[in-house]
């Protein structure tokens, strides 16, 4: 059953409010202020639930590696990094 457009919008707004009012203030108390791209990345990871699209396979990379690769690809896009090297330098 598909969600009605107004229902889906309401759910997204509640999710966004939860992040803004609950999660980010708690995290900022623990680790300091988050940049806007870091907030966007955490929202995107939570909302897209990319792990649901990564299926267990017997060939290729292990499932956990594929999860990390998808997350890194998302981070590159959000931070507007042209290369993986830029992402790695930012992480270190």
C-alpha positions, -999 to +999 in steps of 0.1 A: +000+000+000+015+033-011+016+062+014-004+093+005+017+122-005+007+143+025+013+113+049+048+108+034+055+144+037+044+144+074+066+115+082+096+131+066+090+163+085+087+144+118+120+126+110+137+159+102+124+175+134+137+145+154+171+150+140+171+188+145+156+188+180+169+156+196+198+139+179+220+167+168+220+186+201+229+154+220+257+146+196+270+182+197+272+180+235+294+149+231+316+156+201+312+193+194+294+212+166+287+193+133+291+209+099+261+212+076+275+185+053+280+162+083+244+167+094+232+161+058+252+129+055+239+115+087+203+123+077+209+108+042+223+076+057+194+072+081+167+081+057+179+061+026+186+029+046+210+019+019+219-013+037+185-027+027+196-027-010+229-046-004+222-083-006+243-111+007+263-126-022+288-153-024+309-136-050+326-103-047+332-082-017+318-091+017+285-074+027+301-052+053+326-039+027+298-031+003+280-012+030+311+009+037+316+015+000+280+027-005+283+050+025+316+064+012+301+071-022+273+090-006+298+110+015+317+119-016+286+132-033+274+152-003+309+167+004+313+173-033+347+154-035+358+146-070+381+118-058+382+091-032+417+105-022+400+137-011+376+117+011+405+097+026+425+129+033+395+144+050+390+114+072+426+113+084 
